[in-house]
């Protein structure tokens, strides 16, 4: 009986730095994949945020197109009322309301708009903000809270968020 030939594997000469290169390539590949995943997540979040903003804008347009004698739009202004104080003012022509949110502040204030003669920003700043500071100093509850938030337009709801809303 004949013996089968002996098969043996010849050792392949190895380059001493090749093992380190493989590790480096693996680490670089993992870092690239992580960066791509992170960029994808950030872009998806940005897209969702943009869609949310567009949805709110479309809701405000639908709100504004339902009624309105003077106009159907919404105007938003920022007032700088002094050192470390400012206010955001929203004119909602469809609901005939003016919303004011002082910053820093813990509440929103709503006034009715005269459709024939719309109050100027100066008038709003003088009347609402001075009333707010005088009421805060007296600790008087002369301002009535808004009980039905459905009266407010979408823009004023977004402006005020979860803050309490008072008639000023």
C-alpha positions in Angstrom: 0.0 0.0 0.0 1.2 3.3 -0.9 1.3 6.3 1.5 -0.5 9.4 0.5 1.8 12.4 -0.1 2.3 14.7 2.9 0.7 18.0 2.3 2.1 20.8 4.3 1.4 24.5 4.4 4.4 26.7 3.8 4.4 29.7 6.1 3.8 33.0 4.3 6.4 35.5 5.2 4.6 38.2 7.2 5.4 41.9 7.3 5.7 42.9 10.9 3.7 46.2 10.5 0.8 44.6 8.6 -1.1 43.6 11.8 -1.1 47.3 13.0 -2.4 48.5 9.6 -5.3 46.1 9.8 -6.3 47.5 13.2 -5.9 51.0 11.9 -8.1 50.3 8.9 -10.7 48.8 11.2 -10.7 51.7 13.5 -10.9 54.2 10.7 -13.8 52.3 9.1 -15.7 52.2 12.4 -15.2 56.0 12.9 -16.4 56.7 9.4 -19.5 54.6 9.9 -20.2 56.3 13.2 -19.8 59.7 11.6 -22.1 58.8 8.7 -24.8 57.5 11.2 -24.5 60.7 13.3 -24.8 62.9 10.2 -27.8 60.9 9.1 -29.5 61.3 12.5 -28.8 65.0 12.6 -30.2 65.5 9.0 -33.3 63.5 9.9 -33.8 65.6 13.0 -33.4 68.8 11.0 -35.9 67.5 8.4 -38.4 66.7 11.2 -38.0 70.1 12.8 -38.5 71.8 9.4 -41.7 69.7 8.8 -43.0 70.7 12.3 -42.3 74.4 11.6 -44.0 74.1 8.2 -47.0 72.4 9.8 -47.4 75.2 12.4 -47.1 77.8 9.6 -49.7 76.0 7.5 -52.0 75.8 10.6 -51.6 79.6 11.2 -52.4 80.3 7.5 -55.6 78.1 7.8 -56.5 79.9 11.0 -55.9 83.3 9.4 -57.9 82.6 6.2 -61.1 81.6 8.1 -62.2 85.1 9.2 -61.0 88.7 9.3 -62.3 92.1 8.6 -59.1 94.2 8.8 -56.7 91.5 7.5 -56.0 87.9 7.8 -52.4 88.0 8.6 -50.2 87.8 11.7 -47.4 90.2 12.4 -44.7 89.5 15.0 -42.3 92.1 16.5 -39.5 92.1 19.0 -39.3 95.0 21.4 -36.1 95.9 23.3 -37.6 97.5 26.4 -34.4 98.2 28.4 -31.4 96.5 30.0 -32.1 92.7 30.4 -35.7 93.0 29.3 -37.5 92.7 26.0 -40.8 91.5 24.7 -42.3 89.7 21.8 -45.5 91.2 20.4 -47.9 89.3 18.0 -50.6 91.1 16.1 -53.3 88.5 15.1 -55.6 90.3 12.7 -57.9 87.3 12.2 -58.7 87.1 16.0 -58.3 90.8 16.6 -55.9 90.1 19.4 -52.5 91.4 20.4 -50.3 89.0 22.4 -47.3 90.2 24.4 -44.7 88.0 26.1 -42.1 89.9 28.2 -38.7 88.4 28.7 -37.8 87.5 31.3 -41.3 86.8 32.3 -43.6 84.1 33.6 -46.8 85.0 31.8 -48.3 86.2 28.5 -50.7 89.2 28.2 -53.5 89.6 25.6 -55.3 92.8 24.6 -58.1 93.3 22.1 -57.3 95.0 18.9 -59.4 97.9 17.6 -60.0 97.0 13.9 -60.4 100.7 13.0 -57.3 102.0 14.7 -54.7 99.3 15.4 -52.5 100.1 18.4 -48.9 100.9 17.7 -45.9 99.1 19.2 -45.2 102.2 21.3 -48.7 102.1 22.7 -48.5 98.4 23.5 -45.1 98.9 25.1 -46.3 101.8 27.3 -49.7 100.4 28.3 -49.1 96.6 28.6 -45.6 96.6 29.9 -46.2 99.5 32.4 -49.3 97.8 33.7 -47.3 94.5 34.1 -44.6 96.2 36.1 -47.0 98.2 38.2 -49.2 95.1 38.9 -46.1 93.0 39.7 -44.9 95.6 42.2 -48.4 95.9 43.9 -49.0 92.1 43.9 -52.5 92.9 42.8 -54.7 90.4 40.9 -56.4 93.0 38.7 -55.6 91.1 35.5 -58.1 88.3 34.6 -56.7 85.0 33.3 -57.8 83.8 29.9 -59.9 80.8 30.7 -60.7 79.7 27.1 -57.5 79.3 25.1 -59.4 78.4 22.0 -60.0 82.2 21.5 -56.3 82.6 20.9 -54.8 82.1 17.4 -52.1 79.5 16.7 -49.3 82.1 16.7 -50.2 83.4 20.1 -50.5 79.9 21.4 -47.0 79.1 20.2 -45.7 82.4 21.6 -47.2 81.7 25.1 -46.6 78.0 25.2 -47.6 76.7 28.6 -47.3 80.0 30.4 -50.4 81.5 32.0 -52.3 84.0 29.8 -53.9 87.2 31.2 -56.1 89.9 29.7 -54.1 93.2 30.0 
